[in-house]
């Protein structure tokens, strides 16, 4: 079975660096998990007036108001079928600051109707974000966020960009250092740069069946609307 990233990129998937292909090619049928551990050289946030916005993200493991250098980092990717039968990949990120551990979590599916990856942010999948994928010149994967939609019970609306952040992410493989590298920037059209980080990590692959996926890696609520 092809992964959601293979399905979305099609022939362009082969343009990715072989180690990036390896990282993104597994599906729920493979019973594998990618665990990356490393260091974010810098985690930053925007000016003081962006902090209230970031504190709201703490409630759902989306963003956070902390900053630092050489922050220990862990990422966990599990592929599984959700309760609606959709192929799903987790992005569980942990940043270990001296006095706390902060979380930035999401689950991704591929939407055939929207012809893109849909990223459900946080623990309750309230915010669905369209993600555009592209292969960079160095064989990395670039992810850019687009339209965002809020869902809760009967409530649904397109989230205004003035109240949200636009993410620009690149992940690539550094052959010289033998590690994965990542750079993330989240910006707001009105307030400028909100949040970001960059650093590196190395992988461990584990055999994990769907019932063995840890509970903290799964959303507490699943949303069928894309």
DABEL-V853835 format. One record per helix or strand of 3 or more residues. SS is the DSSP state (hx for helix, st for strand). FROM is the first residue (numbers start at 1). TO is the last residue. If there is no record, write none. Layout:
BEGIN
ss:SS from:FROM to:TO
ss:SS from:FROM to:TO
END
This chain:
BEGIN
ss:hx from:4 to:15
ss:hx from:18 to:24
ss:hx from:28 to:30
ss:st from:32 to:45
ss:hx from:48 to:60
ss:st from:68 to:81
ss:st from:87 to:97
ss:st from:100 to:111
ss:st from:116 to:121
ss:st from:127 to:135
ss:st from:141 to:152
ss:st from:155 to:158
ss:hx from:161 to:163
ss:st from:166 to:174
ss:st from:179 to:188
ss:st from:192 to:207
ss:hx from:210 to:212
ss:hx from:215 to:217
END
